[in-house]
């Protein structure tokens, strides 16, 4: 009954597939490579070989996943260069005897999963160069390999059998006795009811794959294993050893394993109960087998098992590697209610078991484990870390621990747990949800050299919980937005650092890592990078920093240019992963195309140009100042301001009357002319003019500058007696400047120029620029040397002075006073030198 069910289970999908494709036939063509050496005709619903689409030069033809039913003698006769032919997943039931007569170069032939009922020995007779021959999963009821197989001296891989093979006889495989294969695979379903002793004895292969269901003949398994005794295999694999039922017999069907010299044995799928597994382990521990894999088996407890204490335990299983993968029942980890079977395992891999508890004694029993891999088990923190357990001294030789692809969240708890494994050197905690739950510092008692922690939820504070002894650190895709440079200063042995795919916004200044050689920063959020970014990393040799939103500035340009020129640091992803993000007009432009020019980015040149420009401006200003005597004017203005300030402090009232008709400014050398000619004429007039001269009218005890300014402002007019002596006098120069400043708020007609002796305006110093302008544009009085003309001179002077009356001046507005400044020293030759304060 079970055999019938198996037949239906195998045939029904095939029948449905054939029916489906027949209902959806469409015309398609093969895809031929440009060199006409390969043709791809997969999945085209072909019911015949499209010879017209296959050029004669083809070496490889793939006709898999079609609906071919028969291979004719002429289908491939025009392809003498054919080396690979793939016909798997068709519905081929007949291959004609001369189908490959002209294909003697064929090396790789695949007719897996078709409808052949007999091995096509005659059709294969010309294929003496075959290296790979896949013939399994067909409808054979017997695998009868003809004598032609003995001629396949180059054959390396061979698979035979199918779900309906009922018997395996010695004569079936005798043709292979002189061949040395790399891999031999035999398939049969539950329909296998008989195995003839010695059928496998002549096989010589490095890998032996059995897809054999022993549901109906469990005791034949030991006979098969005895036929393999004393043979050496790299790999021995059993698939679906018990497909539909658990073994419940009392006989030791694995006893033959003791004598098989295999490096690795694998049980893939099939039903294993507690009893069968113990039986296999007890025999393996007495064999030279070094690696055991249990993949996707259906494990169950044995209801009749009686635990006899230590006598029920497997305690001497010595393996280099034990793999437990894809097993739905986590009870397999302690199938005998203990963990003693793990005691002498060097490398233990537990994948996709989804266990949720590790008792304290398990860590003690795994004292010989050097590499522990528990990735992909949906582990949570409390599944591994039991606060009631004492982990001190456990796992003393463990140097590699992989807990990736789980659901761990607390880095602090994990450090408290794994930190006790004193020999630990390589730690993989990637693809979890690790983060720190507090600011406490984690203590790692061992010298961890490699930490793989990518794809977690770390923050910058989490770095202080990482071991500082690492040589290799992978923190890629951990959502970090900034870095803790203090951690990297402590991690002095760090040589490789991966920070790709984070959210780092800037490269911190002062980032010191003296031994760092490889740095990956691609796929972050920083836009600025310069020569100063890595100046404290003298050993840096390789850098990845692409796919960041770069600001295309001189800093980036200078960094790339100098780095690529010096070749001290190799930027592995330049230039394809570097694009501009800012400024806007350069958005998405390749950074390699950004070239701002030498002047814009050469700081030495910019500084040199700035210095030259600044120096030129300063020299120009100094030249202008020299030409226009700016220092003198500045000094005089300062004197006016200071005098005004003193007057303000002394409380002088802004309202006043003009006390004088005129203030006479003259050189001391011209004093005789003023006293003997000018004063008598003006003061003897009827009514007389009131005239101020410094020799007579300055207030004793006051500052000279204050006297000059006060008396000029108290005078209606200012008479300037112009001579060469006047030009040479410093004090006269002050008086003329103050008079001009007074006139700014009023009118320049208040200043009367009396030229005592001829003066060439062009000969005047630059500080007399206004005087030059006045002599050129303003009418002045010139003192005649002939007495007969002097009367007219006096009449003109009095006319300019006006009638000798003294009207009251209006009060000055705050902004109308001229800016006044200065102090100066007197000299004997100057017009005020006779004034003694």
Secondary structure by P-SEA (a helix, b strand, c coil): caaaaaaaaaaaaaaaaaaaaaabbbbbbbbbcccccbbbbccccccccccccccccccbbbbccccccccccccccccccccbbbbccccccccccccccccccccbbbbccccccccccccccccccccbbbbcccccccccccccccccccccbbbbbcccccccccccccccccccccbbbbbbccccccccccccccccccbbbbcccccccccaaaaaaaaaccccccbbbbcccccccccccccccccccccccccbbbbccccccaaaaaaaaaaaaaccccbbbbccccccccccccccccccccccccccbbbbccccccccccccccccccccccbbbbccccccccccccccccccccbbbbcccccccccccccccccccccccccbbbbcccccccaaaaaaaccccccccbbbbccccccccccbbbbbcccccbbbbccccccccccccccccccbbbbcccccccccaaaaaacccccbbbbccccccccccccccccccbbbbccccccccccccccccccccbbbbccccccccaaaaaaaaaaaaaccccccccccccccccccccccccccccccccccccaaaaaaaaaaaaaaaaaaaaaaaaaaaaaaaaaaaaaaaaaaaaaaaacccccccccccbbbbbcccaaaaaacccaaaaaacccccccccccccccccccaaaaaaaaaaaccbbbbbccccccccaaaaaaaaaaaaaacccccccbbbbcccccccccccccaaaaaaaaacbbbbbbbccccaaaaaaaaaaaaaccccccccccccccccccccbbbbbccccccccccc
